[in-house]
């Protein structure tokens, strides 16, 4: 699984970064906040999410762990898919989204293009408790600080999502287990054991 990509930005068409990684061009969908940090010809690192569909494999990339984490949280919301989550991050930074959720500020969320009142209500309702738990540093950043195995954490997260588990149910377990500096395979096995292997 792909936890992150490090390479040189080859092209920056709208909503996409074509990243040259060792001579292979990866087409990565990115939010506006990430695009603003990139320049053609410059090496960069993108934290990624692989969306597996019947007809395609789509990569989504983010310049910071906070953007990546918020994207994963938004995917927990009913009716919010990868493209919608990306649009939300293009319209508001993670800190702004957290603030809007904690203040029940539907007006701020509905100002984001494509987000209607019902979607805003679901975002607030379904993420309020999760936002309160993660803190401003973010789950992925905390995990990276707790152990130097950030790649193992990302690989385990991607593999478990590919198996059908939602980020909201596996992130807390990975965060706890990754402090033991386990490999990706060990993390996957331990999480599956905790969840009863369903």
C-alpha positions as CSV (number, residue, x, y, z in Angstrom):
1,X,0.0,0.0,0.0
2,X,1.1,3.6,-0.5
3,X,1.4,5.7,2.6
4,X,3.2,8.7,0.9
5,X,5.0,9.6,-2.3
6,X,8.2,11.6,-2.5
7,X,9.2,12.9,-5.9
8,X,9.4,15.9,-8.3
9,X,6.4,17.8,-9.4
10,X,6.1,17.4,-13.2
11,X,2.8,19.1,-13.9
12,X,0.1,20.9,-12.0
13,X,-3.2,20.8,-14.0
14,X,-6.3,21.8,-12.1
15,X,-7.0,19.6,-9.0
16,X,-4.2,17.3,-9.9
17,X,-0.4,16.9,-9.4
18,X,1.6,14.7,-11.7
19,X,4.4,13.5,-9.5
20,X,7.6,12.0,-11.0
21,X,8.8,9.3,-8.6
22,X,11.8,7.5,-9.9
23,X,10.7,8.0,-13.5
24,X,7.1,6.9,-12.9
25,X,4.4,9.6,-13.1
26,X,1.7,9.3,-10.4
27,X,-1.5,11.2,-11.1
28,X,-2.5,12.5,-7.6
29,X,-5.7,14.4,-6.9
30,X,-5.0,17.3,-4.5
31,X,-6.9,20.0,-2.6
32,X,-6.3,23.7,-3.4
33,X,-4.4,24.1,0.0
34,X,-1.8,21.5,-1.2
35,X,-1.6,22.9,-4.7
36,X,-0.7,26.3,-3.3
37,X,2.4,24.7,-1.7
38,X,3.7,23.0,-4.8
39,X,5.8,24.2,-7.7
40,X,6.8,22.4,-10.9
41,X,10.4,21.0,-10.8
42,X,10.5,21.0,-7.0
43,X,10.7,17.8,-4.9
44,X,7.9,17.3,-2.5
45,X,6.3,14.7,-0.3
46,X,2.6,13.9,-0.4
47,X,0.7,11.9,2.2
48,X,-1.6,9.7,0.2
49,X,-4.9,7.8,0.2
50,X,-5.7,5.1,-2.4
51,X,-9.3,4.9,-3.4
52,X,-10.0,1.5,-4.9
53,X,-12.9,1.3,-7.3
54,X,-14.1,-1.3,-9.7
55,X,-13.0,0.7,-12.7
56,X,-10.1,2.7,-11.3
57,X,-7.5,3.2,-8.7
58,X,-7.4,6.9,-7.6
59,X,-4.7,8.5,-5.5
60,X,-5.4,11.5,-3.3
61,X,-2.5,13.5,-1.9
62,X,-1.9,16.0,0.8
63,X,1.0,18.3,1.8
64,X,0.6,17.9,5.5
65,X,-0.5,15.1,8.0
66,X,-3.3,17.4,9.2
67,X,-4.9,17.6,5.7
68,X,-4.5,13.9,5.3
69,X,-6.1,13.2,8.7
70,X,-9.0,15.5,8.1
71,X,-9.6,13.9,4.7
72,X,-9.8,10.5,6.4
73,X,-12.2,11.8,9.0
74,X,-14.5,13.4,6.4
75,X,-14.7,10.0,4.6
76,X,-16.6,8.8,7.7
77,X,-19.5,11.2,7.1
78,X,-22.5,9.7,5.4
79,X,-22.7,10.7,1.8
80,X,-19.1,12.2,1.7
81,X,-16.8,10.5,-0.8
82,X,-13.2,11.2,-1.7
83,X,-14.1,13.9,-4.3
84,X,-16.4,15.7,-1.8
85,X,-13.9,15.5,1.0
86,X,-11.3,17.0,-1.3
87,X,-13.6,19.8,-2.3
88,X,-14.2,20.5,1.4
89,X,-10.5,20.7,2.1
90,X,-10.1,23.0,-0.9
91,X,-12.7,25.4,0.6
92,X,-11.5,25.4,4.2
93,X,-8.3,24.5,6.1
94,X,-8.4,21.6,8.6
95,X,-8.3,24.1,11.6
96,X,-11.3,26.0,10.1
97,X,-13.2,22.7,9.7
98,X,-12.5,21.7,13.3
99,X,-13.6,25.1,14.5
100,X,-16.8,25.1,12.5
101,X,-17.7,21.6,13.8
102,X,-17.0,22.5,17.4
103,X,-19.0,25.7,17.1
104,X,-21.8,24.0,15.2
105,X,-21.3,26.7,12.5
106,X,-23.3,25.3,9.6
107,X,-23.1,28.7,7.8
108,X,-19.3,28.4,7.5
109,X,-19.5,24.9,6.2
110,X,-22.3,25.7,3.6
111,X,-20.1,28.5,2.2
112,X,-17.9,25.7,0.8
113,X,-18.8,25.0,-2.8
114,X,-20.8,21.8,-3.1
115,X,-21.7,21.6,0.6
116,X,-25.4,22.0,1.3
117,X,-27.2,22.3,4.7
118,X,-27.9,18.6,5.1
119,X,-24.2,17.7,4.3
120,X,-23.1,20.4,6.8
121,X,-25.4,19.0,9.4
122,X,-24.1,15.5,8.9
123,X,-20.5,16.7,9.1
124,X,-21.1,18.4,12.5
125,X,-23.2,15.5,13.9
126,X,-21.0,12.7,12.8
127,X,-17.6,14.3,13.5
128,X,-18.2,16.4,16.6
129,X,-17.0,13.7,19.0
130,X,-14.1,12.6,16.8
131,X,-12.9,16.2,16.4
132,X,-12.9,16.6,20.2
133,X,-10.7,13.6,20.6
134,X,-8.0,14.2,18.1
135,X,-6.8,17.7,19.2
136,X,-5.1,20.3,17.1
137,X,-1.9,18.3,16.4
138,X,-3.8,15.5,14.6
139,X,-3.9,11.8,14.9
140,X,-1.3,11.1,12.2
141,X,1.2,13.6,13.6
142,X,0.8,12.3,17.1
143,X,1.5,8.8,15.9
144,X,4.6,9.9,14.0
145,X,5.9,11.7,17.2
146,X,5.1,8.6,19.3
147,X,7.1,6.3,17.1
148,X,9.5,6.8,14.1
149,X,7.5,4.2,12.1
150,X,5.2,6.6,10.3
151,X,5.5,4.6,7.1
152,X,4.3,1.5,8.9
153,X,1.4,3.4,10.3
154,X,0.4,4.7,6.9
155,X,0.8,1.3,5.2
156,X,-1.3,-0.4,7.8
157,X,-4.0,2.2,7.6
158,X,-4.2,1.9,3.8
159,X,-4.2,-1.9,3.9
160,X,-7.0,-2.0,6.5
161,X,-9.1,0.5,4.5
162,X,-8.6,-1.7,1.5
163,X,-10.1,-4.5,3.5
164,X,-13.2,-2.4,4.1
165,X,-12.6,-0.9,7.5
166,X,-13.5,2.7,8.1
167,X,-10.8,5.2,9.2
168,X,-12.9,6.2,12.3
169,X,-12.8,2.6,13.7
170,X,-9.2,1.8,12.9
171,X,-7.3,5.1,13.5
172,X,-7.7,5.0,17.4
173,X,-6.4,1.4,17.5
174,X,-3.5,2.1,15.1
175,X,-2.6,5.2,17.1
176,X,-2.4,3.2,20.3
177,X,-0.6,0.2,18.8
178,X,1.9,2.1,16.7
179,X,3.6,3.4,19.9
180,X,5.2,-0.1,20.2
181,X,7.1,0.6,16.9
182,X,5.5,-2.4,15.2
183,X,5.9,-3.1,11.5
184,X,2.9,-2.6,9.1
185,X,2.2,-6.3,9.1
186,X,2.3,-6.5,12.9
187,X,0.0,-3.5,13.2
188,X,-2.5,-5.0,10.7
189,X,-2.5,-8.4,12.6
190,X,-3.0,-6.7,16.0
191,X,-5.8,-4.4,14.8
192,X,-7.6,-7.4,13.2
193,X,-7.2,-9.3,16.4
194,X,-8.7,-6.4,18.4
195,X,-11.6,-6.2,16.1
196,X,-12.3,-9.9,16.0
197,X,-11.0,-10.3,12.5
198,X,-14.3,-9.3,10.9
